[in-house]
Every structure is written in structure tokens, then in C-alpha cells.
């Protein structure tokens, strides 16, 4: 599951042009904040997420892509549902 069903290059391109990146970032952050698989988030990644959140830059394409990557590792099914909701991956 996870990246095996998502083309990373296509997803990066889609994220770059997505109008609702801020909403996507919030949805992904919700997944990461509620997962029991928190060990996939390194202290460095957590620090970057907090810093971007505090500076209001959580919705940059690179940051959203990082959130997708972490979320797919922590909660692949939930993440794929969110990505489908935002039109970034097709229905199965």
C-alpha cells in the first residue's frame, strides 16, 4: 500500500497546482497528529512541521509532499482517502 499505488512524480505535480493545498495540509496533519504510528515522524521532520506551521507556510508544495509521504507511511488507508477526497489519486 502507500506509494505503490501513487505515482510520486505525478502527485508532486498535482500538489503544485492544487488550489486547496492548505486544506490538504490540514487533513494530512490531522492524520499525523492522531496516528499511533508516530515513530515514522523523525524529530527533525516534526521540527520542520512545527516551524512551517508557526510561520504559516505549511501549505508549500514541498511541505505538503512531505506530509503526504509521512502520512502514507503512518496511515496509508486514511491518507489515500484524503488524497482521493482532494482529487489527487483516482478511486480504486
C-alpha positions in Angstrom: 0.0 0.0 0.0 1.1 3.6 0.2 3.5 4.8 -2.5 2.9 1.6 -4.5 -0.5 2.9 -5.7 0.6 6.5 -6.1 3.0 7.9 -8.7 5.2 10.2 -6.7 6.1 12.4 -9.7 2.5 12.8 -10.8 1.4 13.5 -7.2 4.2 16.2 -6.8 3.0 17.9 -10.0 -0.7 17.7 -8.9 0.1 19.1 -5.4 2.0 22.0 -7.1 -1.1 23.2 -8.9 -3.7 22.3 -6.2 -5.8 25.3 -5.2 -6.8 23.7 -1.8 -3.2 22.9 -0.6 -3.9 24.5 2.8 -6.9 22.2 3.4 -4.9 19.2 2.2 -2.1 20.1 4.6 -4.6 20.3 7.5 -6.1 17.0 6.6 -2.7 15.3 6.5 -1.6 17.0 9.7 -4.7 15.6 11.4 -3.7 12.1 10.3 -0.2 12.6 11.7 -1.4 14.0 15.0 -3.8 11.1 15.6 -1.7 8.1 14.4 -0.4 5.5 16.7 2.4 5.1 14.2 4.1 8.3 15.2 7.6 6.7 15.0 7.6 7.4 11.2 7.9 11.1 12.1 11.5 11.9 12.9 12.3 14.6 15.4 13.8 16.6 12.5 10.6 16.2 10.4 8.5 17.1 13.4 10.6 20.3 14.0 10.2 21.3 10.4 6.4 20.7 10.5 6.1 22.8 13.7 8.3 25.6 12.2 6.3 25.7 9.0 3.0 25.6 10.9 4.0 28.6 13.1 5.3 30.6 10.1 2.1 29.9 8.1 4.0 28.0 5.4 2.6 24.6 6.0 0.9 24.6 2.6 4.0 25.0 0.4 4.2 22.2 -2.3 7.3 20.7 -0.8 5.9 20.7 2.7 2.6 19.1 1.6 4.5 16.5 -0.3 6.5 15.7 2.9 3.2 15.5 4.8 1.9 13.1 2.2 5.0 10.9 2.4 4.8 10.8 6.2 1.1 10.2 6.3 1.4 7.3 3.7 4.0 5.7 6.0 1.9 6.1 9.1 -1.7 5.6 7.9 -1.8 4.5 4.2 -5.5 3.9 4.0 -6.5 7.2 5.7 -4.0 9.1 3.6 -5.3 7.6 0.3 -8.9 8.5 1.3 -7.7 12.1 1.9 -5.8 12.2 -1.4 -9.0 10.9 -3.2 -11.1 13.5 -1.5 -8.8 16.2 -2.9 -8.8 14.6 -6.3 -5.2 13.7 -6.3 -5.5 10.0 -6.8 -8.2 8.1 -8.6 -10.7 5.8 -7.0 -9.6 2.2 -6.8 
